[in-house]
Amino acid sequence: MKIFKTIILIILAIIAVVLIAAFFVKSEYAVEREVTINKPKTEVFEYVKYLKNQNNYSVWAKMDPDMKKEYLGTDGTVGFISSWDSDNEDVGRGEQEIVKIDAGKRIDYELRFYEPYETTDYAYMATEAINKNGTVVTWGFYGKMDYPMNLMFLIYDMDEMIGPDLEEGLQSLKEILE
Protein backbone atom coordinates (compact mmCIF):
# COMPACT_ATOMS: atom_id res chain seq x y z
CA MET A 1 0.00 0.00 0.00
CA LYS A 2 2.89 2.37 0.78
CA ILE A 3 4.37 1.83 -2.71
CA PHE A 4 0.99 2.61 -4.26
CA LYS A 5 0.74 5.89 -2.29
CA THR A 6 4.29 6.81 -3.28
CA ILE A 7 3.55 6.18 -6.96
CA ILE A 8 0.36 8.29 -6.76
CA LEU A 9 2.27 11.13 -5.06
CA ILE A 10 5.00 11.00 -7.70
CA ILE A 11 2.41 11.11 -10.49
CA LEU A 12 0.62 14.04 -8.83
CA ALA A 13 3.93 15.85 -8.38
CA ILE A 14 4.79 15.38 -12.06
CA ILE A 15 1.35 16.67 -13.09
CA ALA A 16 1.74 19.67 -10.77
CA VAL A 17 5.20 20.49 -12.16
CA VAL A 18 3.89 20.27 -15.74
CA LEU A 19 0.91 22.51 -14.97
CA ILE A 20 3.12 25.03 -13.19
CA ALA A 21 5.55 24.99 -16.13
CA ALA A 22 2.65 25.81 -18.47
CA PHE A 23 2.37 29.21 -16.76
CA PHE A 24 5.83 30.04 -18.09
CA VAL A 25 5.37 28.75 -21.65
CA LYS A 26 4.33 31.26 -24.30
CA SER A 27 0.68 31.10 -25.28
CA GLU A 28 0.82 32.96 -28.59
CA TYR A 29 2.51 32.30 -31.90
CA ALA A 30 3.18 34.30 -35.03
CA VAL A 31 4.56 33.06 -38.34
CA GLU A 32 5.35 35.30 -41.26
CA ARG A 33 6.93 34.89 -44.68
CA GLU A 34 7.39 37.23 -47.61
CA VAL A 35 8.19 37.22 -51.27
CA THR A 36 9.02 39.93 -53.79
CA ILE A 37 6.83 39.90 -56.89
CA ASN A 38 7.85 41.83 -59.98
CA LYS A 39 4.48 43.45 -60.54
CA PRO A 40 2.95 46.75 -59.43
CA LYS A 41 1.41 46.77 -55.96
CA THR A 42 -2.11 47.53 -57.25
CA GLU A 43 -2.06 44.51 -59.53
CA VAL A 44 -0.77 42.23 -56.77
CA PHE A 45 -3.26 43.51 -54.19
CA GLU A 46 -6.17 43.14 -56.63
CA TYR A 47 -5.28 39.45 -56.97
CA VAL A 48 -4.64 38.58 -53.32
CA LYS A 49 -7.70 40.38 -51.97
CA TYR A 50 -9.93 37.69 -53.50
CA LEU A 51 -10.09 34.74 -51.13
CA LYS A 52 -11.06 32.36 -53.94
CA ASN A 53 -7.67 33.03 -55.56
CA GLN A 54 -6.01 31.26 -52.63
CA ASN A 55 -7.21 28.04 -54.27
CA ASN A 56 -4.55 28.73 -56.93
CA TYR A 57 -1.56 29.17 -54.64
CA SER A 58 -2.29 27.98 -51.09
CA VAL A 59 -0.64 24.68 -50.17
CA TRP A 60 -3.60 23.79 -47.97
CA ALA A 61 -6.11 24.34 -50.78
CA LYS A 62 -4.09 22.02 -53.01
CA MET A 63 -3.85 19.18 -50.43
CA ASP A 64 -7.28 17.86 -51.35
CA PRO A 65 -8.57 18.76 -54.80
CA ASP A 66 -11.84 16.96 -53.95
CA MET A 67 -12.62 18.94 -50.80
CA LYS A 68 -16.06 20.49 -50.63
CA LYS A 69 -15.93 24.31 -50.81
CA GLU A 70 -18.68 26.82 -50.20
CA TYR A 71 -18.69 30.60 -50.38
CA LEU A 72 -20.90 33.17 -48.72
CA GLY A 73 -20.95 36.86 -49.62
CA THR A 74 -19.01 38.93 -52.11
CA ASP A 75 -15.40 37.89 -52.54
CA GLY A 76 -12.84 40.62 -51.91
CA THR A 77 -15.06 42.37 -49.34
CA VAL A 78 -15.31 42.30 -45.56
CA GLY A 79 -17.63 39.51 -44.45
CA PHE A 80 -16.88 37.13 -47.31
CA ILE A 81 -16.58 33.54 -46.02
CA SER A 82 -14.87 30.62 -47.69
CA SER A 83 -15.58 27.27 -46.05
CA TRP A 84 -14.05 23.86 -46.69
CA ASP A 85 -14.71 20.27 -45.73
CA SER A 86 -12.20 17.52 -46.43
CA ASP A 87 -11.71 13.89 -45.43
CA ASN A 88 -7.96 14.62 -45.40
CA GLU A 89 -7.10 15.20 -41.72
CA ASP A 90 -4.35 17.67 -42.72
CA VAL A 91 -7.09 19.84 -44.24
CA GLY A 92 -10.11 19.08 -42.05
CA ARG A 93 -13.14 21.33 -41.89
CA GLY A 94 -13.32 25.05 -41.29
CA GLU A 95 -13.89 28.47 -42.71
CA GLN A 96 -12.01 31.66 -43.40
CA GLU A 97 -13.61 35.10 -43.25
CA ILE A 98 -12.32 38.44 -44.48
CA VAL A 99 -12.60 40.61 -41.37
CA LYS A 100 -10.75 43.75 -42.46
CA ILE A 101 -9.37 45.32 -45.61
CA ASP A 102 -6.99 48.24 -45.70
CA ALA A 103 -7.41 48.99 -49.40
CA GLY A 104 -4.25 48.39 -51.38
CA LYS A 105 -2.28 47.41 -48.28
CA ARG A 106 -3.60 44.53 -46.18
CA ILE A 107 -6.36 41.92 -45.82
CA ASP A 108 -7.06 40.33 -42.43
CA TYR A 109 -8.76 36.95 -42.02
CA GLU A 110 -10.28 34.99 -39.19
CA LEU A 111 -9.75 31.25 -39.55
CA ARG A 112 -12.18 29.00 -37.75
CA PHE A 113 -11.10 25.36 -37.66
CA TYR A 114 -13.71 22.76 -36.66
CA GLU A 115 -12.00 19.46 -37.50
CA PRO A 116 -9.66 17.74 -36.73
CA TYR A 117 -9.54 20.19 -33.77
CA GLU A 118 -11.47 23.32 -32.89
CA THR A 119 -9.66 26.64 -32.72
CA THR A 120 -9.72 30.16 -34.09
CA ASP A 121 -6.60 31.72 -35.54
CA TYR A 122 -5.86 34.73 -37.68
CA ALA A 123 -4.03 35.43 -40.91
CA TYR A 124 -3.22 38.37 -43.12
CA MET A 125 -1.71 39.27 -46.44
CA ALA A 126 0.03 42.60 -46.83
CA THR A 127 1.47 44.29 -49.89
CA GLU A 128 4.17 46.95 -49.97
CA ALA A 129 5.59 48.62 -53.06
CA ILE A 130 9.38 48.58 -53.29
CA ASN A 131 9.32 50.40 -56.61
CA LYS A 132 6.75 50.98 -59.36
CA ASN A 133 7.05 47.37 -60.62
CA GLY A 134 7.97 45.52 -57.47
CA THR A 135 5.87 44.44 -54.51
CA VAL A 136 6.71 42.63 -51.30
CA VAL A 137 3.87 40.33 -50.24
CA THR A 138 3.81 39.25 -46.61
CA TRP A 139 1.65 36.33 -45.51
CA GLY A 140 1.27 35.85 -41.80
CA PHE A 141 -0.55 33.61 -39.34
CA TYR A 142 -0.96 34.15 -35.64
CA GLY A 143 -2.96 32.67 -32.82
CA LYS A 144 -3.10 31.61 -29.23
CA MET A 145 -3.28 28.38 -27.24
CA ASP A 146 -4.94 28.68 -23.86
CA TYR A 147 -3.46 27.26 -20.68
CA PRO A 148 -2.60 24.36 -20.31
CA MET A 149 -2.74 23.52 -24.04
CA ASN A 150 0.08 26.04 -24.55
CA LEU A 151 2.38 23.21 -23.42
CA MET A 152 2.10 22.02 -27.03
CA PHE A 153 4.50 24.85 -27.94
CA LEU A 154 7.22 22.84 -26.18
CA ILE A 155 6.68 20.07 -28.72
CA TYR A 156 5.54 21.91 -31.84
CA ASP A 157 7.32 24.84 -33.41
CA MET A 158 4.60 26.70 -35.32
CA ASP A 159 7.20 28.51 -37.41
CA GLU A 160 8.62 25.18 -38.60
CA MET A 161 5.12 23.74 -39.14
CA ILE A 162 3.49 26.62 -41.01
CA GLY A 163 6.45 28.56 -42.40
CA PRO A 164 7.36 26.18 -45.24
CA ASP A 165 3.72 26.08 -46.41
CA LEU A 166 3.60 29.87 -46.46
CA GLU A 167 6.85 29.98 -48.43
CA GLU A 168 5.59 27.44 -50.97
CA GLY A 169 2.29 29.30 -51.32
CA LEU A 170 4.05 32.62 -51.84
CA GLN A 171 6.34 31.08 -54.48
CA SER A 172 3.25 29.77 -56.29
CA LEU A 173 1.69 33.22 -56.04
CA LYS A 174 4.85 34.74 -57.53
CA GLU A 175 4.77 32.26 -60.44
CA ILE A 176 1.10 33.02 -61.12
CA LEU A 177 1.52 36.79 -61.08
CA GLU A 178 4.81 37.06 -62.92
C-alpha positions as CSV (number, residue, x, y, z in Angstrom):
1,M,0.0,0.0,0.0
2,K,2.9,2.4,0.8
3,I,4.4,1.8,-2.7
4,F,1.0,2.6,-4.3
5,K,0.7,5.9,-2.3
6,T,4.3,6.8,-3.3
7,I,3.5,6.2,-7.0
8,I,0.4,8.3,-6.8
9,L,2.3,11.1,-5.1
10,I,5.0,11.0,-7.7
11,I,2.4,11.1,-10.5
12,L,0.6,14.0,-8.8
13,A,3.9,15.9,-8.4
14,I,4.8,15.4,-12.1
15,I,1.4,16.7,-13.1
16,A,1.7,19.7,-10.8
17,V,5.2,20.5,-12.2
18,V,3.9,20.3,-15.7
19,L,0.9,22.5,-15.0
20,I,3.1,25.0,-13.2
21,A,5.6,25.0,-16.1
22,A,2.7,25.8,-18.5
23,F,2.4,29.2,-16.8
24,F,5.8,30.0,-18.1
25,V,5.4,28.7,-21.7
26,K,4.3,31.3,-24.3
27,S,0.7,31.1,-25.3
28,E,0.8,33.0,-28.6
29,Y,2.5,32.3,-31.9
30,A,3.2,34.3,-35.0
31,V,4.6,33.1,-38.3
32,E,5.3,35.3,-41.3
33,R,6.9,34.9,-44.7
34,E,7.4,37.2,-47.6
35,V,8.2,37.2,-51.3
36,T,9.0,39.9,-53.8
37,I,6.8,39.9,-56.9
38,N,7.9,41.8,-60.0
39,K,4.5,43.5,-60.5
40,P,3.0,46.8,-59.4
41,K,1.4,46.8,-56.0
42,T,-2.1,47.5,-57.2
43,E,-2.1,44.5,-59.5
44,V,-0.8,42.2,-56.8
45,F,-3.3,43.5,-54.2
46,E,-6.2,43.1,-56.6
47,Y,-5.3,39.5,-57.0
48,V,-4.6,38.6,-53.3
49,K,-7.7,40.4,-52.0
50,Y,-9.9,37.7,-53.5
51,L,-10.1,34.7,-51.1
52,K,-11.1,32.4,-53.9
53,N,-7.7,33.0,-55.6
54,Q,-6.0,31.3,-52.6
55,N,-7.2,28.0,-54.3
56,N,-4.6,28.7,-56.9
57,Y,-1.6,29.2,-54.6
58,S,-2.3,28.0,-51.1
59,V,-0.6,24.7,-50.2
60,W,-3.6,23.8,-48.0
61,A,-6.1,24.3,-50.8
62,K,-4.1,22.0,-53.0
63,M,-3.8,19.2,-50.4
64,D,-7.3,17.9,-51.3
65,P,-8.6,18.8,-54.8
66,D,-11.8,17.0,-54.0
67,M,-12.6,18.9,-50.8
68,K,-16.1,20.5,-50.6
69,K,-15.9,24.3,-50.8
70,E,-18.7,26.8,-50.2
71,Y,-18.7,30.6,-50.4
72,L,-20.9,33.2,-48.7
73,G,-21.0,36.9,-49.6
74,T,-19.0,38.9,-52.1
75,D,-15.4,37.9,-52.5
76,G,-12.8,40.6,-51.9
77,T,-15.1,42.4,-49.3
78,V,-15.3,42.3,-45.6
79,G,-17.6,39.5,-44.4
80,F,-16.9,37.1,-47.3
81,I,-16.6,33.5,-46.0
82,S,-14.9,30.6,-47.7
83,S,-15.6,27.3,-46.1
84,W,-14.0,23.9,-46.7
85,D,-14.7,20.3,-45.7
86,S,-12.2,17.5,-46.4
87,D,-11.7,13.9,-45.4
88,N,-8.0,14.6,-45.4
89,E,-7.1,15.2,-41.7
90,D,-4.4,17.7,-42.7
91,V,-7.1,19.8,-44.2
92,G,-10.1,19.1,-42.1
93,R,-13.1,21.3,-41.9
94,G,-13.3,25.1,-41.3
95,E,-13.9,28.5,-42.7
96,Q,-12.0,31.7,-43.4
97,E,-13.6,35.1,-43.3
98,I,-12.3,38.4,-44.5
99,V,-12.6,40.6,-41.4
100,K,-10.8,43.8,-42.5
101,I,-9.4,45.3,-45.6
102,D,-7.0,48.2,-45.7
103,A,-7.4,49.0,-49.4
104,G,-4.2,48.4,-51.4
105,K,-2.3,47.4,-48.3
106,R,-3.6,44.5,-46.2
107,I,-6.4,41.9,-45.8
108,D,-7.1,40.3,-42.4
109,Y,-8.8,37.0,-42.0
110,E,-10.3,35.0,-39.2
111,L,-9.7,31.2,-39.6
112,R,-12.2,29.0,-37.7
113,F,-11.1,25.4,-37.7
114,Y,-13.7,22.8,-36.7
115,E,-12.0,19.5,-37.5
116,P,-9.7,17.7,-36.7
117,Y,-9.5,20.2,-33.8
118,E,-11.5,23.3,-32.9
119,T,-9.7,26.6,-32.7
120,T,-9.7,30.2,-34.1
121,D,-6.6,31.7,-35.5
122,Y,-5.9,34.7,-37.7
123,A,-4.0,35.4,-40.9
124,Y,-3.2,38.4,-43.1
125,M,-1.7,39.3,-46.4
126,A,0.0,42.6,-46.8
127,T,1.5,44.3,-49.9
128,E,4.2,46.9,-50.0
129,A,5.6,48.6,-53.1
130,I,9.4,48.6,-53.3
131,N,9.3,50.4,-56.6
132,K,6.7,51.0,-59.4
133,N,7.0,47.4,-60.6
134,G,8.0,45.5,-57.5
135,T,5.9,44.4,-54.5
136,V,6.7,42.6,-51.3
137,V,3.9,40.3,-50.2
138,T,3.8,39.3,-46.6
139,W,1.6,36.3,-45.5
140,G,1.3,35.9,-41.8
141,F,-0.5,33.6,-39.3
142,Y,-1.0,34.1,-35.6
143,G,-3.0,32.7,-32.8
144,K,-3.1,31.6,-29.2
145,M,-3.3,28.4,-27.2
146,D,-4.9,28.7,-23.9
147,Y,-3.5,27.3,-20.7
148,P,-2.6,24.4,-20.3
149,M,-2.7,23.5,-24.0
150,N,0.1,26.0,-24.6
151,L,2.4,23.2,-23.4
152,M,2.1,22.0,-27.0
153,F,4.5,24.8,-27.9
154,L,7.2,22.8,-26.2
155,I,6.7,20.1,-28.7
156,Y,5.5,21.9,-31.8
157,D,7.3,24.8,-33.4
158,M,4.6,26.7,-35.3
159,D,7.2,28.5,-37.4
160,E,8.6,25.2,-38.6
161,M,5.1,23.7,-39.1
162,I,3.5,26.6,-41.0
163,G,6.5,28.6,-42.4
164,P,7.4,26.2,-45.2
165,D,3.7,26.1,-46.4
166,L,3.6,29.9,-46.5
167,E,6.9,30.0,-48.4
168,E,5.6,27.4,-51.0
169,G,2.3,29.3,-51.3
170,L,4.1,32.6,-51.8
171,Q,6.3,31.1,-54.5
172,S,3.3,29.8,-56.3
173,L,1.7,33.2,-56.0
174,K,4.9,34.7,-57.5
175,E,4.8,32.3,-60.4
176,I,1.1,33.0,-61.1
177,L,1.5,36.8,-61.1
178,E,4.8,37.1,-62.9
